Amino acid sequence: MKHSKDKLEYQKRILELIDPVAWLRTHTDFSPWPYEAELLRSSHLRTRVVRKSRQVGITTTIAHEATWKAYTTPSRVILIVSPSLRQSEIVMTKIITIIEANKFLSGQVSRKSRAEVMLTNGSRIICLPNNPDRFRGFTATDVYLDEAAHFQNDEPVLRVVRPMISTSHGRLTIISTPSGKRGLFYKEYMTAVNRKRNDNETTAFDFLPSTISPLITTEFLLKERMNLTDLEYKQEYLGEFIEETDTYLPMELIQQCVDKKLQLIDEGEAEKNYVMGIDLAKQRDETVVIILERNEENYITRHISTWAHMNYADQVGRIGELGEKFKLIGAMVDQTGVGEAVMEDLKANVQSAKGVKFTREMKHELASGLRYSLEHRILVLPNHQKLITQLNSLHYKISKGGDFMYESPSMETKHDDYLWALALAIYAARKTPLHTQRPLAQTRSYE
């Protein structure tokens, strides 16, 4: 009887050495979902490239896999690289939490810090931010590049990593949510896909959409879908590679919101609420003011004013006159490069006016709000060719850090003042409660 128990215990230990899922079920409280178990049981592969959507738990999975490798094989050197120091510390915190939850595991720790855990068997787990100079010179048995598509400087990474695993016949795992058809992650993923049929040691994995995780509900994704543009949703929750550079507002998206019978007006109706977007002229541009009717369901374009070669005092005066003709509950103005005195005068004439500086983050919020309004057919546009042309001319590109950046092509010949005036008006509509009381106007003399 004792011999049978010993044999079973021996078989169990052998199984745990070759099957991370079995070991993790014995020594941790981690019970992987089927797709997580699939990844864990592929740890023998030389190269894995994992395309995933958000919130599916792959970072947690690799933290557990690294722990299993360190405890079951002596003298292992496991390097996990993340886009930033904060993210690398999060991964290390996960690993330490796994270890400290079990007395047997915690008793085998000889040294630990915010960046490294060393075990009594000589194995080490090291978590570092993406800086090739910091991990140059390591000889690693296992390297994980977590969220590799979001590395700011990804070009030198593999030049440093491949030599460090070559002499140890090590394993490389590259993981990320997509960030455009660019960079290290996209190239390595496509290479793995093309090799998959002929290379038993290189595999591409697709863990998407986010609903593969039982913790992500359809209701949650529906809420996220309502808060994101189509491009953002596809990239984050469907795990799609979107074009690195492309037209941000395709013509078919714009045209579905055009009402050819819509007529612009010069004065608002007393019982209706309006918001204003103001793009003040700078050098070659013209000042554009766009007013939207804001109701429970839509943002309806009601007025467009433009003028060029006019001093700021006269522009502010005209904007103030428009503010008196429309019941404004909100107004946003691009104050980039505009002096404080101009903004003070503008606020004196249109008290609901707020200044916005066009930082990269703000341009993204304005552009995504514009696209969202088109996608959900909240915005109603007139058949105004100059406005439509400028909307369609907006292009995006994805930076190395994964940020959306916006520009109008051929800026010497094309303008974007209508575009940003409309985006500012939509921003005002989104930020202003519908039943906000209209501020009382004040008169201002410019003599």
C-alpha positions in Angstrom: 0.0 0.0 0.0 2.8 2.4 1.0 4.6 1.5 -2.3 1.5 2.4 -4.3 1.2 5.8 -2.5 4.9 6.5 -3.1 4.5 5.6 -6.8 1.5 7.9 -7.1 3.3 10.7 -5.4 6.3 10.2 -7.7 4.1 10.3 -10.8 2.4 13.4 -9.5 5.7 15.2 -9.1 6.9 14.1 -12.5 3.6 15.4 -14.0 4.1 18.8 -12.2 7.6 19.1 -13.7 6.3 18.8 -17.3 2.8 20.2 -16.8 2.6 23.8 -15.4 -1.2 23.5 -15.0 -0.8 20.5 -12.6 1.9 22.3 -10.6 -0.1 25.5 -10.3 -3.2 23.7 -9.2 -1.1 22.1 -6.4 0.9 25.1 -5.2 -1.3 28.1 -6.0 -5.0 29.0 -6.2 -4.7 29.7 -9.9 -7.2 27.6 -12.0 -6.5 28.7 -15.6 -9.3 29.0 -18.1 -8.9 26.7 -21.2 -7.1 29.3 -23.3 -4.7 30.1 -20.4 -4.0 26.4 -20.0 -3.3 26.2 -23.7 -0.7 28.9 -23.4 0.9 27.4 -20.3 1.2 24.0 -21.9 3.0 25.5 -24.9 5.9 26.7 -22.7 8.3 24.2 -24.5 8.1 26.2 -27.7 11.2 28.3 -28.6 9.1 31.2 -29.8 5.5 32.2 -29.0 3.8 35.4 -30.3 0.5 36.0 -28.5 -2.0 38.5 -30.0 -4.6 39.2 -27.3 -7.5 41.6 -26.6 -7.8 43.5 -23.3 -8.6 42.1 -19.9 -8.1 38.4 -20.8 -5.6 37.7 -18.1 -2.5 36.8 -20.1 -0.1 38.9 -18.0 -1.3 37.0 -14.9 -0.8 33.8 -16.8 2.8 34.5 -17.7 3.5 35.5 -14.1 2.3 32.1 -13.0 4.2 30.4 -15.8 7.4 32.2 -14.8 6.9 31.1 -11.2 6.5 27.4 -12.2 9.6 27.5 -14.4 11.7 29.1 -11.6 10.7 26.6 -8.9 10.8 23.4 -11.1 14.2 24.0 -12.8 17.3 25.1 -11.0 19.4 28.0 -12.2 16.8 29.4 -14.5 17.1 33.1 -15.5 13.7 34.5 -16.4 13.5 38.1 -17.8 10.1 39.8 -18.1 10.2 43.1 -20.0 7.3 45.6 -19.9 6.7 49.0 -21.6 7.3 51.0 -18.4 8.7 50.8 -14.9 5.2 51.0 -13.4 4.1 48.0 -15.6 7.1 45.9 -14.7 6.5 46.6 -11.0 2.9 45.4 -11.5 4.2 42.1 -13.0 6.7 41.6 -10.1 3.9 42.3 -7.6 1.8 39.6 -9.2 4.7 37.1 -8.9 5.5 38.0 -5.2 1.8 37.7 -4.4 1.8 34.2 -5.9 4.9 33.1 -3.9 3.9 34.6 -0.6 0.5 33.0 -0.6 2.2 29.6 -0.2 4.6 28.9 2.8 6.5 26.2 0.8 7.2 28.7 -2.0 8.0 31.7 0.2 10.4 29.5 2.2 12.6 29.1 -0.9 13.1 32.8 -1.6 16.7 33.8 -0.9 16.4 37.4 -2.0 13.7 39.7 -3.4 13.3 43.3 -4.5 11.0 45.4 -6.6 12.7 44.1 -9.7 14.0 40.6 -8.8 13.2 37.4 -7.0 16.0 34.9 -6.4 15.3 31.3 -5.1 17.5 28.9 -3.1 17.8 26.7 -6.2 19.6 29.5 -8.0 16.7 30.5 -10.3 15.9 34.2 -10.8 12.9 36.1 -12.1 13.7 39.7 -13.2 11.1 42.3 -14.2 12.4 45.4 -16.0 11.0 48.2 -18.1 11.9 48.4 -21.8 15.4 49.7 -21.9 17.8 47.5 -23.8 20.8 49.1 -22.1 19.5 47.8 -18.7 19.1 44.2 -19.8 22.0 44.0 -22.2 24.6 41.4 -21.1 22.1 39.0 -19.4 22.2 35.3 -20.4 18.6 34.3 -20.0 16.8 31.0 -20.3 13.4 32.6 -20.8 12.4 36.1 -22.0 8.9 37.5 -22.0 8.1 40.8 -23.8 4.8 41.9 -22.3 2.7 44.4 -24.2 5.4 44.6 -26.8 3.4 46.7 -29.3 3.5 49.5 -26.8 7.3 49.7 -26.4 8.4 53.2 -27.0 11.8 52.2 -28.6 11.3 48.6 -29.9 13.9 48.5 -32.7 16.9 47.5 -30.5 15.0 45.1 -28.3 15.4 41.9 -30.3 18.9 42.8 -31.2 19.7 42.5 -27.5 17.3 39.7 -26.6 18.2 37.1 -29.3 21.9 36.8 -28.3 21.0 36.4 -24.6 18.9 33.3 -25.3 21.0 31.8 -28.1 23.7 30.2 -25.9 21.1 28.9 -23.4 18.7 27.6 -26.1 16.2 29.8 -24.3 12.5 30.5 -24.9 11.1 33.8 -26.2 7.4 34.8 -25.6 6.1 38.1 -27.2 2.7 39.2 -26.0 0.5 42.3 -26.8 -2.7 43.9 -27.6 -2.2 45.2 -31.1 -1.2 48.8 -31.8 -1.4 49.2 -35.5 0.3 47.4 -38.3 3.8 48.5 -37.2 6.7 47.7 -35.0 8.3 44.7 -33.4 5.0 43.0 -32.3 3.3 43.2 -35.7 6.4 42.0 -37.6 7.0 39.1 -35.2 3.4 38.1 -35.2 3.2 38.0 -39.0 6.5 36.0 -39.1 5.1 33.5 -36.6 1.8 33.1 -38.6 3.7 32.5 -41.8 6.1 30.0 -40.1 3.3 28.2 -38.2 2.7 25.5 -40.8 6.4 24.5 -41.2 7.9 25.3 -37.8 7.0 23.2 -34.8 8.9 25.5 -32.5 7.3 28.8 -33.4 3.6 29.5 -32.9 1.3 32.4 -33.1 -1.6 32.5 -30.6 -4.9 34.5 -30.9 -6.7 35.0 -27.6 -9.6 37.2 -28.6 -12.1 38.8 -28.4 -12.2 39.8 -24.7 -15.3 37.7 -24.1 -13.2 34.5 -24.2 -12.6 35.4 -20.5 -15.6 34.3 -18.4 -15.0 37.5 -16.3 -15.9 39.8 -19.2 -19.6 40.0 -19.9 -21.3 41.0 -23.1 -23.0 43.8 -21.1 -19.6 45.2 -20.1 -18.4 45.2 -23.8 -21.6 46.8 -24.9 -21.0 49.7 -22.5 -17.4 49.9 -23.7 -18.5 49.9 -27.3 -20.7 52.9 -26.5 -17.8 54.8 -25.0 -15.2 54.1 -27.7 -14.8 54.8 -31.4 -15.0 51.8 -33.8 -11.2 51.9 -34.3 -10.5 51.9 -30.6 -12.9 49.1 -29.8 -11.6 46.9 -32.6 -8.0 47.3 -31.4 -8.6 47.0 -27.7 -11.4 44.4 -27.3 -11.3 42.5 -30.7 -7.5 42.5 -30.9 -7.5 43.7 -34.5 -4.5 45.2 -36.3 -5.8 48.5 -37.6 -4.0 50.4 -40.3 -1.0 52.4 -39.0 -1.9 55.4 -41.1 -5.3 56.0 -42.7 -8.2 58.3 -43.2 -9.8 58.8 -39.8 -13.2 59.8 -41.1 -14.1 57.8 -44.2 -16.5 59.4 -46.6 -19.2 56.8 -46.1 -19.1 57.5 -42.3 -19.6 61.2 -43.0 -22.3 60.9 -45.7 -24.5 58.7 -43.5 -24.9 61.8 -41.3 -25.6 64.4 -44.0 -29.1 65.7 -44.3 -29.3 67.3 -47.8 -32.5 69.2 -46.8 -30.9 70.7 -43.7 -30.8 74.5 -43.9 -28.5 76.6 -41.8 -30.0 79.5 -39.8 -28.8 82.9 -38.6 -30.8 83.0 -35.4 -31.8 80.3 -32.9 -35.2 79.4 -31.6 -35.9 80.6 -28.1 -37.0 77.2 -26.8 -34.0 75.3 -28.1 -30.5 74.9 -26.7 -27.3 75.4 -28.6 -23.5 74.9 -28.3 -20.7 76.6 -30.1 -17.3 75.6 -31.3 -14.7 78.3 -32.2 -11.5 77.8 -34.1 -9.8 81.2 -34.2 -7.7 82.2 -37.2 -4.0 81.7 -37.1 -1.9 83.0 -40.0 -3.2 81.3 -43.1 -6.5 79.9 -41.7 -9.9 81.7 -41.3 -11.9 81.8 -38.1 -14.7 79.3 -38.1 -17.6 79.2 -35.7 -20.0 76.3 -35.8 -23.2 76.2 -33.7 -25.1 72.9 -33.0 -28.6 72.5 -31.7 -28.3 70.2 -28.7 -31.3 68.1 -27.9 -32.0 64.7 -26.2 -31.0 62.6 -29.2 -28.9 64.6 -31.7 -26.4 67.4 -32.4 -27.8 69.2 -35.4 -25.6 71.7 -37.3 -27.5 75.0 -37.3 -25.0 77.7 -38.1 -21.6 78.2 -39.7 -19.8 81.6 -39.7 -16.3 82.3 -41.2 -14.1 85.3 -41.6 -10.5 86.0 -42.4 -8.0 88.9 -42.0 -9.9 90.4 -39.1 -8.4 91.5 -35.8 -9.2 89.6 -32.6 -11.4 92.4 -31.2 -13.7 92.4 -34.1 -13.8 88.6 -34.2 -14.8 88.5 -30.5 -17.5 91.1 -31.2 -19.0 89.0 -33.9 -18.9 85.9 -31.8 -20.6 87.8 -29.0 -23.4 88.8 -31.5 -23.9 85.2 -32.4 -24.1 84.3 -28.7 -27.0 86.7 -28.3 -28.9 85.2 -31.3 -28.6 81.6 -30.1 -29.4 80.3 -26.6 -25.9 79.0 -25.8 -25.5 76.5 -23.0 -21.9 75.8 -23.8 -19.0 77.0 -26.0 -15.5 75.7 -26.6 -12.7 77.7 -28.2 -9.2 76.6 -29.3 -7.0 78.9 -27.2 -3.7 77.5 -28.5 -1.5 80.5 -29.3 -4.3 83.0 -28.3 -3.4 85.5 -25.6 -5.1 85.6 -22.2 -6.5 89.1 -23.0 -8.4 87.7 -26.0 -9.8 84.8 -23.9 -10.9 87.2 -21.2 -12.7 89.4 -23.8 -14.3 86.3 -25.4 -15.6 85.0 -22.0 -17.0 88.5 -21.2 -19.1 88.3 -24.4 -19.9 84.6 -24.3 -19.9 83.6 -20.6 -20.3 79.9 -21.3 -17.0 79.9 -23.4 -14.1 77.7 -22.2 -10.7 77.6 -23.6 -9.1 74.3 -24.8 -5.4 73.8 -25.6 -4.6 71.4 -28.4 -2.3 69.0 -26.7 -2.0 65.5 -28.3 -4.4 64.1 -25.7 -6.9 66.8 -26.3 -6.8 66.4 -30.1 -7.4 62.7 -29.5 -10.4 63.4 -27.3 -11.8 65.9 -29.8 -11.2 63.6 -32.8 -12.6 60.5 -31.1 -15.7 62.4 -30.0 -16.3 63.5 -33.6 -15.9 60.0 -34.9 -18.1 58.6 -32.2 -20.9 61.1 -33.1 -20.7 60.0 -36.7 -20.6 56.3 -36.0 -23.6 56.5 -33.8 -25.4 59.0 -36.1 -25.8 61.5 -33.3 -24.5 64.3 -35.5 -26.6 65.8 -38.3 -24.6 67.6 -41.0 -25.6 70.0 -43.8 -24.5 69.3 -47.3 -21.6 71.7 -46.9 -18.8 70.6 -49.2 -16.0 72.5 -47.5 -16.9 71.0 -44.1 -17.2 67.5 -45.6 -13.9 67.8 -47.4 -12.1 68.8 -44.3 -13.6 66.0 -42.3 -12.6 63.5 -44.8 -9.0 64.9 -45.0 -8.2 64.1 -41.4 -5.7 61.3 -41.2 -4.4 59.4 -38.2 -1.2 57.6 -37.5 -0.2 55.5 -34.6 2.9 56.5 -32.7 5.5 54.0 -31.5 3.9 54.3 -28.0 0.5 53.3 -29.5 -1.1 56.8 -29.3 -3.3 58.1 -32.1 -1.9 61.3 -33.8 -4.0 63.4 -36.2 -3.1 65.6 -39.1 -4.5 67.0 -42.3 -2.3 66.0 -45.3 -0.6 68.6 -47.4 -1.0 71.3 -44.8 0.3 73.9 -47.2 -2.8 73.6 -49.4 -5.4 72.1 -47.0 -7.1 73.6 -44.0 -8.7 72.0 -41.0 -10.5 75.0 -39.3 -14.0 73.7 -40.1 -13.0 70.3 -38.8 -11.8 71.5 -35.4 -14.6 74.0 -35.0 -17.1 71.2 -35.4 -15.1 68.9 -33.0 -15.0 71.7 -30.4 -18.8 72.2 -30.7 -19.3 68.4 -30.2 -17.0 68.5 -27.2 -19.1 71.4 -25.8 -22.2 69.3 -26.3 -20.8 66.3 -24.6 -19.4 68.3 -21.7 -22.5 70.5 -21.1 -25.6 69.1 -19.4 -28.7 69.6 -21.6 -30.6 71.7 -19.0 -27.8 74.0 -18.1 -29.1 77.6 -17.5 -28.0 80.1 -20.0 -25.4 82.5 -18.6 -26.4 86.2 -18.7 -24.4 88.0 -21.4 -22.3 91.1 -20.6 -21.6 93.9 -23.0 -18.0 95.0 -23.8 -16.7 98.0 -25.6 -13.7 97.8 -27.9 -13.3 101.5 -28.5 
